[in-house]
Amino acid sequence: MTSPPTTVFLDRDGTIIRDVSYLSRPEDVELLPGAARAISRLNRDGIPVVVITNQSGIARGRFTVEDYLRTQQRLDQLLNASGAAIDAIYYCPDHPDFTGPCSCRKPGVALFERAIAEHTLNMSAPGYVGDRWRDVAPFHQLGGMPVLISGPNTPPEDVERASDENVPIVASLADAVDVLLGVPRP
């Protein structure tokens, strides 16, 4: 059995909620099955849960920062109603084709480092969960355990890369939390 993570970094779209591509309306926020329960398990164990999300729709003009904040508020409401909570959330509004390069867009680690500093996060054994390689790639720079969710929008090359690097590949956030907590898998 592995030791539990000291902090868990999660992607948002395709990991916690259904990825609707450029989510801009609170009424379109839909928790994925088992996601709230998985986050609640981390909360009960006292493990900080931090969301790091790329939101290039802002740079692309698909939605505004205010739209993003409203969808995030709806996510918080849905999680809270299920007894779960995110400790902090950070988003990158940029896209290199529209705003030029930035260090906060995943797989960059600037937002992770900001979260670590602002919340004095214990990084002795962090976990990273997302449905794209860029969501879990920061483990190369920051250490810890990555877990890739193979979902409907996960590119095949991301699954292949995870497989090549022996990164666990699972079907849901609940499965990812099992891996991070060392729960034996069938």
Order of alpha helices (4+ residues) and beta strands (2+ residues): beta-alpha-beta-alpha-beta-alpha-alpha-beta-alpha-alpha-beta-alpha-beta-alpha
